Structure formats: structure tokens, C-alpha cells
Amino acid sequence: MATESALLLRVFNLNCWAIRYASKLREERIEMIGDFLSQEHYDIVLLQEIWSERDYINLKKKLSSNHPFSHLFKSGVIGSGLCVFSKYKILDTFLYNYSLNGYPYMIQHGDWFCGKSVGLFILNIRDMVFNVYVTHLHAEYSREKDRYLPHRVLQAWELGQFIRHTSKGADVSIMAGDMNMHPGDLGMRLLRELTGLHDAFVETEQFEGPQDGCTLLPNNCYCSQKELEPFPHGIRIDYILYKGLSKFRVKCKHLATTTGTAPGKSIPYSDHEAVMAVLVVRKQGQGESPPVKAEEFNPHLVDTVNEARTEMRVGLHTAESQRYSSGRMAMLGLLLLLLQAGMGLLSFLGSEMGHTFPKFSFYMLAFLAFAVLLVSAICYVFHTIEVRLLQGTEEQMRLAVQVLQDKLSSS
């Protein structure tokens, strides 16, 4: 592929904030997003938080002429929210669910019910194999007291490993989504260094948008102003990342984001800003060195993985404490049930003597004891699984550090 015939690939990414019965003006905004995409003719459209199949079908109908190929990744109780629309034929798809994704009893946050995942779809464009990934990681509800940080770092590790192992046969890898992490956060550093993916905002030749490429802006009426108080310019948590493999090189020629209210409208498309990139893909010329593998030659990766291991241990300590507390509550529920059994026996014996316990109080105490036992037992099992997964991930990271150190010492 000569330079003059380089492929220009237009990529669109947006967290649509389309939660049924919760997101404001959801149907109107989905209609706006569909109208915008049908006019702009992007090659690849990657969307998150499309949690209504009806919204997906409406978008599919509206985009069918320009994007005849699409896929909705289904997962969890209410769905992963991930979907893609493509100008090119989708050859294959695969969905990987992250091992840990918050807590089922944190209903107000809801991440556990979504089944946060990474979706992979494969395209063939001009005889080049493209592995395209779309994902949405666990939300950060408090930066000061982020109880989900170990889960999000684990997700970043699994995402990086998934991309590494599935992209070996590809010519180009593209990853986009709502990462719920700032550019310098541990999870983002781990992902970039583990995979060698390039950040489109950092390496673009031309950028149009707000300062620092922020995708959560204070002037967006749907954003929480309180959460953005420490960040007057906003924060960047939505990304387009890419990497050329095999004999191909990828560069970002142009990157842009939306900036709040949609043109000609009184509302924005979402509480997030869209990220739009023009990628240039070309075959490397003679004499150019092939891309190096970041996991083999990046000395910073050892320190980053060790930092992630520390975060796994912090999460492990918390999970073990929660498991211990759940176990104690389960024992309390069991003791209450045994006490109720004793009361029932006494009541049976007392009925012959004319002395019985009030039935209402007896049944209420029995129900309370059973509820405590059941809920605590479920939490104990869940946190036991959490402990095992954190232990397993920390062990994976320890092995990876050993391999990296051996390679660095021999290079």
C-alpha cells in the first residue's frame, strides 16, 4: 500500500447515557445521535450505554444505508450497553465479561447488573484485518474514596491481556470506549504499556475540542457539577486508542470532540462528549523497523504492574474483611434460627400446658433469622469469589513481572 493510497478511517465513539426510565430526554437524544451519524458517514461507530434494545433497533434503521453492518453485545441483567455500526462487513464478534464488576448489593450504582465487558469485532478492509474493541469499565463514584479502584484496575489488566492475545493475527487494532479513568491513572497506564496502544489525543496531528480533550465538561447540563468542581476544565475519560501490527502503521491525522450542546439544539447528545478520529493506515516502507512489543521492551511496565499488584492486595484485604463480616452475620442468622427452633419446641410443649408464644412474633423472628442467614451467606459466597479472583490476578501479575524482568535483563 503506497502512501498515496493510504486508508483514511473515520472512527466515532460516544457514551450515549441511554438508561431507560432514568436518563433525561433519552429518546430525543438517541434521535439526535442517529441524525448526526447518518449525515457524517463514519466508517466505524462505537457506542456505550445503549441499554434499550428498542434504541438499538431505531439506530440500526436510521443508519442502515451508511452502516449496513451492526452488532449489539448482550450481557448481564440489563445488557452490556455496547453496540457497533460499521460501513464494512463484520466478519466475527466476541464478548468477554470482566471477572469483577462491583457489588450486586450496591443497587444504586448498578454496574454489576450491566455485566461490564469488552466487545471485539473483526473487519477486513482492503485485505487488512482490523480487530476493533469497544468497552465500558466500572464507574468511579468517588475519587477520594474509590472503593471500586481494585475492580477497575483488574478490568484494565484483563482488557490489556484480552487485546494482546486476540490481536496477534490482526494488522491493526483499535480500541475505544468509556474507560472511567483519567489519562494518568494506574489502569490507563497499565493498559497502554501492556498493549502498546497509542492514545489518539496525545499523538494526533490536529485537534479540535475543549482543553486537554476533556469529555466530561462543566458546561454540559447533564454532568454533575459537584463532581467536576476540582476540574474546572473537565476530565477526559473517553478514548480512542490504536496500534499498527504486522507490516502496517497507523497515525491519527485529526481528532475532535463535541463541546456540550449539539449544533442547533438546546441539549447535548449525552452527558459525555463524543470522540471522533481520522486514522491513517498505511503499509510500512522498506527500511522501516517493525513495531516493537511494548510488553517486552518497556521498562516502565515492570513498575506499573508492581503498582497494580499493590492495588490488588489492597482490594484483597478489603474483600477478606467483607467476607469475614458476612460470615459472622451468617453465623448470627444460624444461631437465631436455632433459637427459633428451640422456641418452637417449647411452644409445642407449652401448648399441652396452655402456655404458647404469640404466633406473629414467632413468625417475624423466624423470617428475620432466615433473611439474615440467606443474605449473609450470599454475600459470603460473593466475597469468597472476589478474594479468589483478586488472588488469581495478583498471581498473574507476579508471573508477568518475573517474565518481564528476565527479558529486560537479557536484552
N, C-alpha and C positions, 0 to 999 in steps of 0.2 A: 504494500500500500504506500504509494508515494505521498509526499507531503501535501501536494495539491489535491489529492483525493482523500484527505483525512476525513474521518467521520465526525460530524458535529451531532452530539446527542444532547437533547434538551430534557432535563430532569426536574420534576416538580415534587415537593414534599410539604405536607401540611398535617398537623394535628387538628382535626375538624371540630373537636368538642361537641360531638353529636350524641349526647346521652338522653335517651327517651325520658320524658316527663321531668327532666332536671335542667337540661341546657336551654338557655333563653333563645327564643326565636329559631329553634333548630331547623325546622322545615324551610323557613325563609332563607337561612344561611346556606343550607345544602343546595337550594335552588340557585343561589348566587354563585356558589363554588362550581356547580355544573355549568352555568352560563359562561363563567370565566374560562374554564378548561376547554369548553367546546370552541371557544374563539381563539385560544392561544396555541393549540396544536402541539402540545408537548409530546415527546416520544415516550416517556415513562412517567406515570403519575403514581406516587406513593402516598397513601393516606392512613392516618391513625384515628382512633376513636370514632369509627363508623360502627356503632353498636346496634343499629337497627337494620335488619335485612331489607326493609322497605326502602330506607335511604340508599342502600347499595343498589337496589334494583332501579330506583329512579335515576341515580347517577349513570348506571350502565346503559339505560335507554337514551339518556341525553348525550352520552359520549360515544355511542356505538359507531357513528360514522367515522370519527377520527381515531378512536381507540377500540377496535373490534374485539380485542382480547382483554379479558379481565379475570380476576380471581378474588374471592373473599375467603380469608383464612378463619376457620371456625374453631373455637377453643373455649374452655372454661364454662361457667354457668351462663354468662351473658354474651360470650364471644370475645375474641382477641381484639376486635376493633380494627384489624389490619386488612387492607384491601389494596389491589393494584389494578391499574389500567395501562394497557400497552398498545402502541402502534404496531409492534411486531408480535409475531405468533409466540405464545408461551409454550415452551416445549415440555416443561416439567415443573412441579411445585413440591414443596416440603415444608412442614411446620414443626418447629422444635419448641416445646414448652419449658420455661425455666424451672429448675428444681425447686427453688424457693421464691415465694412471691407474696410476702406479707402474711397476715394472720386472718383466718376466717371469722374470728370474733370481733375484728375491727370493721364492723359493717359500715360505719360512717366513711371509711376510706375506700373500701370496695375493690382494691386492686386484686385481692385473692380470687374474687369471683370472676374477674376478667380473664384469668389464665394468660398472663403476660407471656409473650412468645416472640420468636423471630421467624418470619416467613421468608422462604427462599423461592425464587422463580428463575428459570433459565431461559435465555433468549439466544437466538442465532441471528446475528446481524452481519451481513457481508462476510459470511464464513468465519466470523469471530464468535466465540462462546462467551456470553455475559452471564455471570452469576450476580443477581440483584437481590439484596436483602432489605427487608423492612421490619422495623422493630419498635417497641414501646416498653421502656423499662419502668420499674416501680417509682412512683412519685415521691418527691421529697416534701413532706408536710411541715417540717421544721428544720431549718438549717442549724440552729443552735443545739437542738436535742433530736437528732435524726436517728430514731430507733430502727429505721429500715436501711441504714447505710450498709451493714454486712450483706443484706439480701441484694442490694443494688450492685455492690462490688462482685458478689458471686454471679449475678446475671451478666455483668460486663465480662467476667472471666469465661463463662460458658458461651457468650456471644463470640468472643475472640477465638475460642477453641473451635466453635462451630464453623466460623468463617475460614479459619486455617485449614481445617480438614475437608471441607466441602469445595473449596475453591482451587484445589490442586490441578484440576483438569480444565480450568477456565482460562480465558485470555484476559478478561477484565473483570474486576469485582467492584460493585457499587453497593454502598450501604447507606441507608437514610432512615431517619425516624426521630421520635421524641425520646432523647436519652435521659431527661430529667437530671442532667449533670452539667455543671459549668465546665468550660474547656480545660481548666487546670485541675479538676477534681480527680481523685485517685482512679475511679472507674474509667474515665476518658483516657487518662494517660496509659492505663493498663491495656485498654482496647487498641489504641493507636500503636503502641510499642509492640504489642503481641502480634498484630496482623500486618503492620507496615502500611496501613491505610493513611491516605493523605486527607487533610481537612480542607475542603473546598474554600472556606472563608480565608484561611491562612495563606493559601497558595494561589488564589485567583489573580488573574491579571487585571481585572476591573471589577469594582464592587459598587453597587447602588443599594443604599438602605441606611438604617439607623447606625449610630456609633457602635463599634465593636460587633456588628452583625447581630444585635440582640433580637430575640424572637418572642420575648415577653416584655411588653412595653407599658410604661405607666399611663400613656395616653390611650391605651386600649380599654374601652369601657367595661370589658368583661374580665379584666385582670384584677387580682386582689392588690389594692394599693398598699395595704399594710405589709404584705409580704415583700413588696418591691421598695419599701422605704429605704433600706440600706443600699439600694442600687438605683440611683436617680436616673440612669440611662437605660435601665432594664437589664435583662440577663439573656444569655444565649444557651439554650438547651436543646435546640433542634438542629440537626446536622445533615450534611451530605458528605460522605467520605468515599474515596475511590482509590484504586490501585491497578496498575497495569502488570500483568504477569506474562509469562511466555515471551513472545517477541514484540509485545505491544507496549506503547507508552500512553499515558493519559495525563492531560493537563486541563485545568479549569480556566476557560477563556473569560467567562463572565459569570458573576454571581449577584443575585438581587434578592431582596426580601420585600414583602408588603410592609406598610407602615401605618397600621391602625385601620381607620375607616376605609372601606372599599370605595373605589372611584365611583362617584355619582350616587353613593348610598349614604345612609345615616348610621350604619352599623358596620363593624368589621366582619370578615369572613369567619373568624374564630377568636378565641382568647389567645391563640398562638398566631405568630406571623408565618406565612408561607416562605419556604426557601426554594429558589429557582436557580438552577445552574446550567451553563452551557459547557459541556465537556468535549474536548478534542481528543480523539483516539487515532493514533497512527502507528504504523509498524516501525520499529526502531531501525535506524540506518546502520549500515556497515560500520564497524569500528566502535559502536556504542556498547558499553558494558551492560550485561543483563542486570535486571533489578536484584539487589541483594535481599536476602531473607532477614527481616528485622529481628526475628527471634534468635538468629544465630550470631549476629554481629552487633547488636545494640547493647552496649554495656549498661545503659540505664535500666534496661528491662529487669536485671537481677535485683536492683534496689526497689523497683516498682513492685515486683512480685513479692519481695520480702515485706514491703509495706502492706500489700494486700493480705499476706499471711497474718500479719498482726491484727488486721481488721477482722479476719475470720476468727481469730482467738477471742477477740472482744465479743463478737456475736455468739461464739460458743459458750463463753462464760454466762452471758445473759440467758441463752437458751437453757443451759443446765439449771440456772436458778429458777426459771419459769417452770421447768419440768419438775423440780423438787417441790415447788409450791403447789403445783397441780396434783402431785402425788399425795401430799399432805391433805389437801382438800378431799381427794378421793377416799382416803382412809377415814376422814371425818364423816363423809357420807355413808361409808360402810358401817361405821360404829352407830350412826343414827338409825340405820336400817335394822341392825341387831337389837338396838334398844327398842325399836318399834315392835320387833318380833317378840321380845320379852313382854312388852306391854300387852300385845295381843294375847299371849299365853295367859297372863294374869287376868285379862278381861274375860277370857273364856272360863277360867276357873272361878272368877268372881261372879259370873252370871248365875252359877248354881247357888251362890250365897246372896244374890240380889244386889251385888255391887259391880258396876261396869263403868268403863271410861266413856266419855262423850264421843260418839262416832265421828262427829265433824272434826274435832280436834285430832282424833286419831288419824283420820284420812289426810288431813292437811299436813301433819308432821311426817307421815309416810311419803306423801308426794314430795315434800321438801327434801327429805333424805335421799329419795331416788333421783331427784333433779340434780342435787349436789354431786352425787356419785357419778351420774351419767356425764354431765358437763365436764367435771374434773377429769374423768377417765379419758374422754375425747381429747381434752387439752394435753393430758399427759402423753397420749399416743402421738399427737401432732408435734409436740416439742421434742419427743424422742426422735422422730423422723428428722426434725430440724437439726438436732445435735449430730445425727449420723451424717447428714448432708454437709454440714459445715466441717465436720472432721474429715470427710472424704475430699472436699475441695481443698482444704488446707494441705492434705497429703499430696494431692495432685500438684499444688504449687510448690511444695517442698521438693518433689521429684524434678519439676521443671527447673528450679533453681540449680539443683545439682548438675543437670544436663547442660544448662547454660554456662555454668562455671567451668565445666570440663571443656566445652567448646572454646570459651574465651581464653582459657589457659593454654590450649593447644594451637591457637591461631597466631 
